[in-house]
Amino acid sequence: MLAIVGLVSAAARAVWSNGVVFSTPVGFTGSCKVAGTVPGVQDIEAANGTAFVSVSSARGPSADDGIYALPLAGGALRKLAGGPRDFHPRGIGLYRTPDGKGLFLMVVNKRSTGRFSIDSFEVTDPSGTPTLVAQGTIEGGMLINPQDVAVASPVSFYVANGTAGKNRLLHIPQTYGVLPGGNILYFNGMSFSEAVDGLYGTHSLILTGGGTHLVVGSLLSRSLTSFSREPFTGALIDAGNLVLPAGPEKLSMDAQGQLLVAGHANLSDWRAASADPAKRAPSQLFRVTLLNGVPQDKEQIYGNDGRELSGASVGISADKALLIGSSLDGRLLSCSQ
C-alpha cells in the first residue's frame, strides 16, 4: 500500500512539475520585430547601451555560438571577438566596477566535449566596439550541469546547477521533478562550495538589492526563491518564495527593480520542441515585483503560441523595448512595451 501511495504521489508531482495540464495564455499589447537571427539565445545582459547576448542552441553546438552585441540605440547584432575556440555559452553574468568604467563578463561554457567551465572576460570599449579579453577559466567536479551564473565580485560568483547528482539511476526522476537534484554553488575566489541543495531544476539566478539577496528560478518547482546573502562568506538563508504558473528559465531585472521572468507553462511542449525543430513551444514572459528582495506578485506581459517565437528562454527590458530570445528559436525579438 505504501508503495502504491508513493507511486501515485510521484506521478502527481511529475504532472504538476512539468505542467502537463497547463497552457499558455496568449496576448501582448505591443508589437515585435526580428532584431537578429542566431542559432539560439540562452541569456541576455545589458550595460553601457549594449545588449550582450549569449548564443548557442539547446540542440547542440554550432560554429556560430558565442557572445554577441546589439546596440540598443540601433544597429546590427554581431559576434564579439575574443572568445575561446570551443565556446558554447549558456547563462551569463555581468559585473561593473564601482567607478562604472570596467565591465566584466562571466559565462557558463558547455564545451563540445560535454565538459563545463566558467569563463571570465573583460569587455573592452563596451559602449563602442566591444571585444572580449579572456581573464581566466574555472573548472571543477561540482559543475555537474551548470545553467547560469550571478557575479558577486570580480572573483566571486554563484552558479545554478540544474541537476547536481552523478547517480544515473536518479537522473530521470530528477529531470522530471519527482526528486530534487539541483543546487547553488558559491565560488569564493579560490574554490567551490555548496550554498544550497535540494532544489528542483535550478536554471537561473540573479543578485538583487545591491547584492543583499539572490533570487533563484527553479524550472521544476515552478517558483522563484529569494535568499538573503552574507556578503563575506557567500552563505544563503531562505527569505521567501513565489509560485508561478510556469517553470522559470532565465531572470533579468528592469530599470524599476522588477524581475522579468521567461518561463514554460507546459514542459512537455518545450521538450517536444527541443527534440524536433518542426514543433513549436509557447512563449511566456512575466513581470515580478520585489519587496526587500523577495518576489511578491506576478503578471504575464507577453504570451504567444509559439509561432512568433518558440519556447522563450529570456527577456530583458532595454530602453523602451523588450528583447526576447529562445535557445530553441533562431530569432531574437525586439518588442515595443
VOTIVO-435841 format. One record per residue (C-alpha): residue number from 1; residue in three letters; chain; y, x, z. Coordinates in Angstrom, 2 decimals, padded with zeros to 5 digits. Layout:
N
<NUM, ALA, A, <Y, X, Z>>
...
This chain:
337
<1, MET, A, <000.00, 000.00, 000.00>>
<2, LEU, A, <002.43, 002.80, 000.89>>
<3, ALA, A, <001.65, 004.48, -002.41>>
<4, ILE, A, <002.46, 001.27, -004.30>>
<5, VAL, A, <005.72, 000.82, -002.39>>
<6, GLY, A, <006.62, 004.45, -003.17>>
<7, LEU, A, <005.93, 004.00, -006.88>>
<8, VAL, A, <007.97, 000.79, -007.03>>
<9, SER, A, <010.85, 002.48, -005.21>>
<10, ALA, A, <010.71, 005.47, -007.56>>
<11, ALA, A, <010.70, 003.19, -010.62>>
<12, ALA, A, <013.65, 001.19, -009.28>>
<13, ARG, A, <015.53, 004.40, -008.57>>
<14, ALA, A, <014.89, 005.67, -012.12>>
<15, VAL, A, <016.00, 002.37, -013.69>>
<16, TRP, A, <019.26, 002.38, -011.72>>
<17, SER, A, <019.98, 006.13, -012.08>>
<18, ASN, A, <019.54, 006.03, -015.83>>
<19, GLY, A, <021.49, 002.79, -016.27>>
<20, VAL, A, <018.70, 001.12, -018.22>>
<21, VAL, A, <020.17, -002.36, -017.64>>
<22, PHE, A, <023.83, -001.32, -018.05>>
<23, SER, A, <026.06, -001.48, -021.13>>
<24, THR, A, <029.48, -000.12, -022.07>>
<25, PRO, A, <032.49, -002.46, -022.20>>
<26, VAL, A, <034.35, -001.80, -025.46>>
<27, GLY, A, <038.11, -001.62, -025.60>>
<28, PHE, A, <041.14, 000.67, -025.86>>
<29, THR, A, <044.82, -000.22, -026.07>>
<30, GLY, A, <045.76, 002.82, -028.18>>
<31, SER, A, <044.52, 004.37, -031.41>>
<32, CYS, A, <042.67, 007.60, -032.19>>
<33, LYS, A, <042.60, 010.18, -034.95>>
<34, VAL, A, <040.37, 013.19, -035.54>>
<35, ALA, A, <042.07, 016.38, -034.30>>
<36, GLY, A, <039.28, 018.72, -035.36>>
<37, THR, A, <035.62, 018.99, -036.33>>
<38, VAL, A, <033.27, 021.35, -034.46>>
<39, PRO, A, <029.53, 021.49, -033.58>>
<40, GLY, A, <030.20, 019.62, -030.30>>
<41, VAL, A, <032.69, 019.55, -027.43>>
<42, GLN, A, <031.35, 020.48, -024.00>>
<43, ASP, A, <034.59, 020.71, -022.00>>
<44, ILE, A, <038.39, 020.91, -022.34>>
<45, GLU, A, <041.09, 022.52, -020.18>>
<46, ALA, A, <044.83, 022.54, -020.88>>
<47, ALA, A, <047.53, 025.07, -019.95>>
<48, ASN, A, <050.72, 026.53, -021.43>>
<49, GLY, A, <050.96, 023.84, -024.09>>
<50, THR, A, <047.45, 024.55, -025.39>>
<51, ALA, A, <044.12, 022.78, -025.03>>
<52, PHE, A, <041.21, 025.19, -024.65>>
<53, VAL, A, <038.03, 023.60, -025.98>>
<54, SER, A, <034.51, 024.69, -025.09>>
<55, VAL, A, <032.47, 024.20, -028.26>>
<56, SER, A, <028.70, 024.05, -028.58>>
<57, SER, A, <026.27, 021.31, -029.45>>
<58, ALA, A, <023.85, 019.83, -026.92>>
<59, ARG, A, <021.26, 020.01, -029.70>>
<60, GLY, A, <021.18, 023.80, -029.99>>
<61, PRO, A, <023.21, 026.95, -030.68>>
<62, SER, A, <025.44, 027.44, -033.72>>
<63, ALA, A, <027.35, 030.39, -035.16>>
<64, ASP, A, <030.49, 028.25, -034.78>>
<65, ASP, A, <030.10, 027.96, -030.98>>
<66, GLY, A, <032.87, 029.46, -028.83>>
<67, ILE, A, <036.22, 028.74, -027.23>>
<68, TYR, A, <038.80, 027.05, -029.45>>
<69, ALA, A, <042.51, 026.42, -029.01>>
<70, LEU, A, <044.51, 023.35, -030.04>>
<71, PRO, A, <048.34, 023.48, -029.76>>
<72, LEU, A, <049.41, 020.29, -028.02>>
<73, ALA, A, <052.69, 020.15, -029.91>>
<74, GLY, A, <050.78, 020.03, -033.18>>
<75, GLY, A, <048.62, 022.41, -035.13>>
<76, ALA, A, <045.06, 023.14, -036.12>>
<77, LEU, A, <042.05, 023.68, -033.91>>
<78, ARG, A, <040.96, 027.31, -034.23>>
<79, LYS, A, <038.30, 029.54, -032.73>>
<80, LEU, A, <039.55, 032.30, -030.42>>
<81, ALA, A, <038.65, 035.92, -031.00>>
<82, GLY, A, <037.18, 037.97, -028.16>>
<83, GLY, A, <034.05, 036.01, -027.28>>
<84, PRO, A, <030.71, 037.85, -027.00>>
<85, ARG, A, <028.20, 037.76, -029.84>>
<86, ASP, A, <025.72, 035.43, -028.09>>
<87, PHE, A, <028.22, 032.86, -026.81>>
<88, HIS, A, <027.40, 029.17, -026.40>>
<89, PRO, A, <029.73, 027.77, -023.73>>
<90, ARG, A, <029.21, 024.74, -021.51>>
<91, GLY, A, <031.72, 023.92, -018.75>>
<92, ILE, A, <034.89, 025.99, -018.40>>
<93, GLY, A, <037.45, 026.55, -015.65>>
<94, LEU, A, <040.99, 027.93, -015.80>>
<95, TYR, A, <042.82, 030.00, -013.20>>
<96, ARG, A, <046.58, 030.56, -013.32>>
<97, THR, A, <048.13, 033.40, -011.35>>
<98, PRO, A, <050.73, 032.35, -008.73>>
<99, ASP, A, <053.59, 033.65, -010.89>>
<100, GLY, A, <052.38, 031.47, -013.76>>
<101, LYS, A, <052.19, 034.40, -016.18>>
<102, GLY, A, <048.48, 035.18, -016.06>>
<103, LEU, A, <045.76, 032.86, -017.36>>
<104, PHE, A, <042.05, 033.47, -016.85>>
<105, LEU, A, <039.07, 031.51, -018.11>>
<106, MET, A, <035.56, 031.32, -016.66>>
<107, VAL, A, <032.78, 029.96, -018.85>>
<108, VAL, A, <029.20, 028.81, -018.30>>
<109, ASN, A, <027.36, 030.52, -021.15>>
<110, LYS, A, <023.87, 029.48, -022.22>>
<111, ARG, A, <022.63, 032.26, -024.45>>
<112, SER, A, <020.29, 031.64, -027.37>>
<113, THR, A, <017.50, 033.20, -025.28>>
<114, GLY, A, <017.93, 030.45, -022.67>>
<115, ARG, A, <019.45, 032.80, -020.07>>
<116, PHE, A, <022.62, 031.77, -018.28>>
<117, SER, A, <025.70, 033.68, -017.20>>
<118, ILE, A, <029.25, 033.08, -016.03>>
<119, ASP, A, <031.56, 034.97, -018.39>>
<120, SER, A, <035.19, 035.62, -017.46>>
<121, PHE, A, <038.14, 036.31, -019.76>>
<122, GLU, A, <041.84, 036.90, -019.62>>
<123, VAL, A, <043.69, 034.67, -022.08>>
<124, THR, A, <046.46, 036.73, -023.65>>
<125, ASP, A, <049.52, 035.09, -025.24>>
<126, PRO, A, <048.33, 031.60, -024.15>>
<127, SER, A, <051.45, 029.85, -025.45>>
<128, GLY, A, <051.42, 031.60, -028.81>>
<129, THR, A, <048.30, 033.02, -030.44>>
<130, PRO, A, <045.79, 033.14, -027.56>>
<131, THR, A, <042.97, 035.67, -027.56>>
<132, LEU, A, <040.07, 036.19, -025.16>>
<133, VAL, A, <039.78, 039.56, -023.43>>
<134, ALA, A, <036.44, 039.97, -021.65>>
<135, GLN, A, <036.68, 040.72, -017.92>>
<136, GLY, A, <033.04, 040.57, -016.85>>
<137, THR, A, <029.70, 038.77, -016.85>>
<138, ILE, A, <027.90, 037.48, -013.77>>
<139, GLU, A, <024.20, 036.61, -013.79>>
<140, GLY, A, <021.69, 035.69, -011.12>>
<141, GLY, A, <018.45, 033.91, -010.42>>
<142, MET, A, <020.27, 030.99, -008.77>>
<143, LEU, A, <021.78, 029.99, -012.12>>
<144, ILE, A, <018.92, 027.63, -012.96>>
<145, ASN, A, <020.72, 025.03, -015.09>>
<146, PRO, A, <024.49, 025.54, -014.68>>
<147, GLN, A, <026.72, 022.90, -016.23>>
<148, ASP, A, <030.27, 023.50, -015.03>>
<149, VAL, A, <032.48, 025.93, -013.11>>
<150, ALA, A, <035.55, 025.47, -010.90>>
<151, VAL, A, <037.65, 028.59, -010.30>>
<152, ALA, A, <038.97, 029.11, -006.76>>
<153, SER, A, <040.50, 032.59, -007.20>>
<154, PRO, A, <040.36, 035.47, -009.68>>
<155, VAL, A, <036.97, 036.48, -008.22>>
<156, SER, A, <035.53, 033.34, -006.60>>
<157, PHE, A, <034.24, 030.09, -008.07>>
<158, TYR, A, <031.85, 027.17, -007.71>>
<159, VAL, A, <029.04, 026.33, -010.14>>
<160, ALA, A, <027.30, 022.98, -010.65>>
<161, ASN, A, <023.55, 023.33, -011.22>>
<162, GLY, A, <022.22, 020.19, -012.91>>
<163, THR, A, <018.79, 021.00, -011.55>>
<164, ALA, A, <018.08, 023.87, -009.20>>
<165, GLY, A, <014.32, 023.93, -008.74>>
<166, LYS, A, <011.85, 026.10, -010.64>>
<167, ASN, A, <008.85, 023.85, -009.92>>
<168, ARG, A, <007.84, 022.37, -013.27>>
<169, LEU, A, <005.96, 019.51, -011.59>>
<170, LEU, A, <009.28, 018.31, -010.16>>
<171, HIS, A, <011.26, 018.77, -013.36>>
<172, ILE, A, <010.65, 015.29, -014.83>>
<173, PRO, A, <011.35, 013.29, -011.63>>
<174, GLN, A, <014.49, 015.39, -011.09>>
<175, THR, A, <015.61, 014.94, -014.70>>
<176, TYR, A, <015.33, 011.15, -014.43>>
<177, GLY, A, <016.90, 010.88, -011.00>>
<178, VAL, A, <013.79, 009.97, -008.99>>
<179, LEU, A, <014.20, 013.11, -006.85>>
<180, PRO, A, <017.30, 015.18, -006.08>>
<181, GLY, A, <017.37, 018.52, -007.84>>
<182, GLY, A, <020.98, 019.62, -008.27>>
<183, ASN, A, <023.15, 021.86, -006.13>>
<184, ILE, A, <026.52, 023.59, -005.91>>
<185, LEU, A, <026.70, 027.39, -005.79>>
<186, TYR, A, <029.60, 029.44, -004.45>>
<187, PHE, A, <030.33, 032.95, -005.72>>
<188, ASN, A, <032.50, 034.87, -003.24>>
<189, GLY, A, <033.25, 037.82, -005.49>>
<190, MET, A, <030.00, 039.66, -004.73>>
<191, SER, A, <027.08, 037.22, -004.60>>
<192, PHE, A, <025.98, 033.60, -004.95>>
<193, SER, A, <025.16, 031.30, -002.06>>
<194, GLU, A, <024.18, 027.64, -001.99>>
<195, ALA, A, <027.08, 025.50, -000.77>>
<196, VAL, A, <025.46, 022.04, -001.16>>
<197, ASP, A, <021.99, 020.88, -002.19>>
<198, GLY, A, <020.12, 017.60, -002.55>>
<199, LEU, A, <022.32, 016.32, -005.40>>
<200, TYR, A, <021.31, 014.27, -008.44>>
<201, GLY, A, <022.15, 015.79, -011.82>>
<202, THR, A, <025.35, 017.65, -010.98>>
<203, HIS, A, <027.20, 018.03, -014.28>>
<204, SER, A, <030.82, 018.53, -013.29>>
<205, LEU, A, <033.21, 019.68, -010.60>>
<206, ILE, A, <036.93, 020.14, -010.15>>
<207, LEU, A, <039.20, 021.51, -007.43>>
<208, THR, A, <041.94, 019.14, -006.26>>
<209, GLY, A, <044.80, 019.17, -003.76>>
<210, GLY, A, <045.67, 022.79, -004.43>>
<211, GLY, A, <042.09, 023.81, -003.73>>
<212, THR, A, <041.59, 021.84, -000.50>>
<213, HIS, A, <038.86, 019.62, -002.00>>
<214, LEU, A, <036.07, 019.98, -004.54>>
<215, VAL, A, <035.11, 016.78, -006.40>>
<216, VAL, A, <031.60, 016.76, -007.84>>
<217, GLY, A, <030.30, 014.43, -010.54>>
<218, SER, A, <026.58, 013.58, -010.29>>
<219, LEU, A, <025.18, 012.18, -013.51>>
<220, LEU, A, <022.08, 010.67, -011.88>>
<221, SER, A, <023.66, 009.25, -008.73>>
<222, ARG, A, <026.38, 007.66, -010.90>>
<223, SER, A, <029.01, 008.82, -008.43>>
<224, LEU, A, <031.81, 011.21, -007.52>>
<225, THR, A, <031.61, 013.05, -004.20>>
<226, SER, A, <034.54, 014.84, -002.59>>
<227, PHE, A, <034.00, 017.83, -000.32>>
<228, SER, A, <036.69, 019.33, 001.88>>
<229, ARG, A, <036.74, 023.07, 001.37>>
<230, GLU, A, <037.08, 026.01, 003.73>>
<231, PRO, A, <039.09, 028.44, 001.57>>
<232, PHE, A, <037.93, 031.69, 003.19>>
<233, THR, A, <034.18, 031.06, 003.29>>
<234, GLY, A, <033.90, 028.51, 000.50>>
<235, ALA, A, <031.97, 026.14, 002.80>>
<236, LEU, A, <031.97, 022.46, 001.80>>
<237, ILE, A, <031.95, 019.33, 004.01>>
<238, ASP, A, <031.30, 015.83, 002.63>>
<239, ALA, A, <034.57, 013.88, 002.67>>
<240, GLY, A, <033.62, 010.68, 000.80>>
<241, ASN, A, <032.30, 009.32, -002.47>>
<242, LEU, A, <032.83, 006.67, -005.12>>
<243, VAL, A, <030.07, 004.94, -007.13>>
<244, LEU, A, <030.81, 004.48, -010.84>>
<245, PRO, A, <029.39, 002.11, -013.47>>
<246, ALA, A, <028.35, 005.21, -015.45>>
<247, GLY, A, <026.92, 008.67, -014.90>>
<248, PRO, A, <029.84, 011.15, -014.98>>
<249, GLU, A, <029.53, 014.18, -017.26>>
<250, LYS, A, <032.85, 016.07, -017.08>>
<251, LEU, A, <036.02, 015.72, -015.00>>
<252, SER, A, <039.67, 016.59, -015.60>>
<253, MET, A, <042.98, 015.89, -013.86>>
<254, ASP, A, <046.13, 014.38, -015.33>>
<255, ALA, A, <049.76, 015.17, -014.54>>
<256, GLN, A, <049.85, 012.43, -011.88>>
<257, GLY, A, <046.96, 013.95, -009.95>>
<258, GLN, A, <044.42, 011.36, -011.04>>
<259, LEU, A, <040.96, 012.18, -012.37>>
<260, LEU, A, <039.77, 011.42, -015.88>>
<261, VAL, A, <036.01, 010.97, -015.99>>
<262, ALA, A, <033.82, 010.81, -019.10>>
<263, GLY, A, <030.52, 009.07, -018.43>>
<264, HIS, A, <027.48, 007.27, -019.77>>
<265, ALA, A, <026.58, 003.73, -018.69>>
<266, ASN, A, <023.08, 003.94, -020.17>>
<267, LEU, A, <021.47, 007.38, -020.19>>
<268, SER, A, <018.66, 006.12, -022.41>>
<269, ASP, A, <021.19, 005.66, -025.22>>
<270, TRP, A, <022.63, 009.12, -024.52>>
<271, ARG, A, <019.21, 010.80, -024.57>>
<272, ALA, A, <018.24, 008.96, -027.77>>
<273, ALA, A, <021.42, 010.18, -029.49>>
<274, SER, A, <020.76, 013.69, -028.22>>
<275, ALA, A, <017.31, 013.68, -029.80>>
<276, ASP, A, <018.37, 012.01, -033.06>>
<277, PRO, A, <021.85, 012.59, -034.61>>
<278, ALA, A, <021.46, 009.37, -036.60>>
<279, LYS, A, <021.62, 007.36, -033.38>>
<280, ARG, A, <024.93, 006.68, -031.67>>
<281, ALA, A, <025.62, 006.51, -027.94>>
<282, PRO, A, <028.58, 004.57, -026.49>>
<283, SER, A, <031.57, 006.48, -025.07>>
<284, GLN, A, <033.47, 005.75, -021.87>>
<285, LEU, A, <036.45, 007.27, -020.11>>
<286, PHE, A, <037.64, 006.28, -016.62>>
<287, ARG, A, <040.79, 006.96, -014.62>>
<288, VAL, A, <040.05, 007.50, -010.91>>
<289, THR, A, <042.72, 007.58, -008.20>>
<290, LEU, A, <042.54, 010.07, -005.32>>
<291, LEU, A, <043.76, 009.79, -001.74>>
<292, ASN, A, <043.78, 013.03, 000.26>>
<293, GLY, A, <041.32, 014.50, -002.22>>
<294, VAL, A, <038.84, 011.59, -002.03>>
<295, PRO, A, <038.15, 009.23, -005.01>>
<296, GLN, A, <039.30, 005.67, -004.31>>
<297, ASP, A, <039.36, 003.34, -007.33>>
<298, LYS, A, <038.24, 003.49, -010.94>>
<299, GLU, A, <039.47, 001.88, -014.14>>
<300, GLN, A, <037.95, 002.20, -017.59>>
<301, ILE, A, <040.67, 003.23, -020.04>>
<302, TYR, A, <038.57, 003.89, -023.15>>
<303, GLY, A, <035.30, 002.48, -024.43>>
<304, ASN, A, <033.64, 002.34, -027.84>>
<305, ASP, A, <030.15, 001.51, -029.07>>
<306, GLY, A, <029.52, 004.98, -030.47>>
<307, ARG, A, <030.88, 004.51, -033.96>>
<308, GLU, A, <034.25, 006.15, -033.26>>
<309, LEU, A, <032.74, 008.84, -031.01>>
<310, SER, A, <029.15, 009.17, -029.84>>
<311, GLY, A, <028.47, 009.97, -026.17>>
<312, ALA, A, <031.84, 011.28, -024.93>>
<313, SER, A, <031.42, 014.36, -022.70>>
<314, VAL, A, <035.01, 014.96, -021.62>>
<315, GLY, A, <038.51, 013.57, -021.83>>
<316, ILE, A, <041.83, 015.08, -020.79>>
<317, SER, A, <045.38, 013.81, -020.67>>
<318, ALA, A, <047.61, 016.16, -022.65>>
<319, ASP, A, <051.30, 015.34, -023.02>>
<320, LYS, A, <051.29, 011.78, -024.42>>
<321, ALA, A, <047.77, 011.93, -025.84>>
<322, LEU, A, <044.20, 011.71, -024.69>>
<323, LEU, A, <041.85, 014.34, -026.08>>
<324, ILE, A, <038.25, 013.11, -026.07>>
<325, GLY, A, <035.19, 015.08, -027.17>>
<326, SER, A, <031.41, 014.92, -027.12>>
<327, SER, A, <028.66, 017.53, -027.14>>
<328, LEU, A, <026.73, 015.17, -029.45>>
<329, ASP, A, <029.54, 014.47, -031.94>>
<330, GLY, A, <031.45, 016.93, -034.09>>
<331, ARG, A, <034.73, 015.03, -033.84>>
<332, LEU, A, <037.46, 015.88, -031.33>>
<333, LEU, A, <039.67, 012.82, -030.98>>
<334, SER, A, <043.39, 012.70, -030.19>>
<335, CYS, A, <044.28, 009.23, -028.92>>
<336, SER, A, <047.58, 007.61, -028.08>>
<337, GLN, A, <047.93, 006.37, -024.47>>
